[in-house]
């Protein structure tokens, strides 16, 4: 049953918008009248895309629709709860679409429900929104449908999404103070060098005395900021944009990501975050019944470091040829020994899923501890830097005054 977007007026003349399913626009208008609403506009949701879909069988993604991690986690948890309560997928999608306050999310769920009602599987229906429901999500749902444990799989996906959201939120919150402190430091130094120091220089210029080396150095820095400060800002912006364009080049990005894996601290964070993501995804897919080779192919896609992703692809080929997972990953030389030992133990005991989950939690905890330590150091270091810079400028201003007083005496 297709979905229609409508705009109507209630008895008080207030505008109402929403989405209703119906066999035709005429039926939808009648439904609105039954609800004491005066229909103004009734249109198929993305009619052109649906028409193209019926001809080609291809999936579409209305306006490149996305779901935030938190929204996806909430929708998944609600679906899991309703399906576990005995409702069908169709009924669960309908109930969740009525529950959500987001018109975009409601449109997605109604469209997916329409595909389910047409006879498509839930996983196949989710392909209508590939950006909102990534390959990992769809593959896991498909495995849950095949095994008959869809509610369990959805709960796992909800846990995974919630953990992802919580981790990202903690990082954002921890970065607020250092970022604000950095902005404040730059603003104070720019103000001192750009406005305060030049006025002081004018006073000293009238005395004709030789200025201390520290004062001359600060005056030079002030002149540089006044003459080239704006140019430097523009150059930094263009350099950042140019670097971003270079990262879009596959060969450069591969070399850059490989280099990142050999820089102290950065390498530990990059390896830890990517391997934790890989292990967690592989655990979910494997426990859902997805074959190991297919699960590795999908899990490799969630790795942001392209060099590590390439190593996973090579390991996938080796596993397909009969190698163990531990042996295939060990040959790359980029996966932590603890992870490899636990994977080997899981393969030997037949509990690979549980071991991968433990690996993911262990690696994620290590990354969060390291990140928390670094962020806790950034604040004091920024304060020391700001205090030192301000003290240097103040001393550069006071030294000529002290020398002048001594000459007078």
Secondary structure, 3 states (H helix, E strand, C coil): CCEEEEEEECCCCCEEEEEEECCCHHHHHHHHHHCCCEEEEEEECCHHHHHHHHHHCCCCCHHHCCCCHHHHHHHHHHHHHHHHCCCCHHHHHHHHHHHCCCHHHHHHHHHHHHHHHCCCCHHHHHHHHCCCCCHHHHHHHHHHHHHCCHHHHHHHHHHHHHHHHHHHHHHHHHHHHHHHHHHHHHHHHHHHHHHHHHHHHHHHHHHCCCCCHHHHHHHHHHHHHHHHHHHHHHHHHHHHHHHHHHHCCHHHHHHHHHHHCCCCCHHHHHHHHHHHHHHHHHHHHHHCCCCHHHHHHHHHCCCCCHHHHHHHHHHHHHHHCCCCHHHHHHCCCCCCHHHHHHHHHHHHHCCHHHHHHHHHHHHHHHHHHHHHHHHHHHHHHHHHHHHHHHHHHHHHHHHHHHHHHHHHC
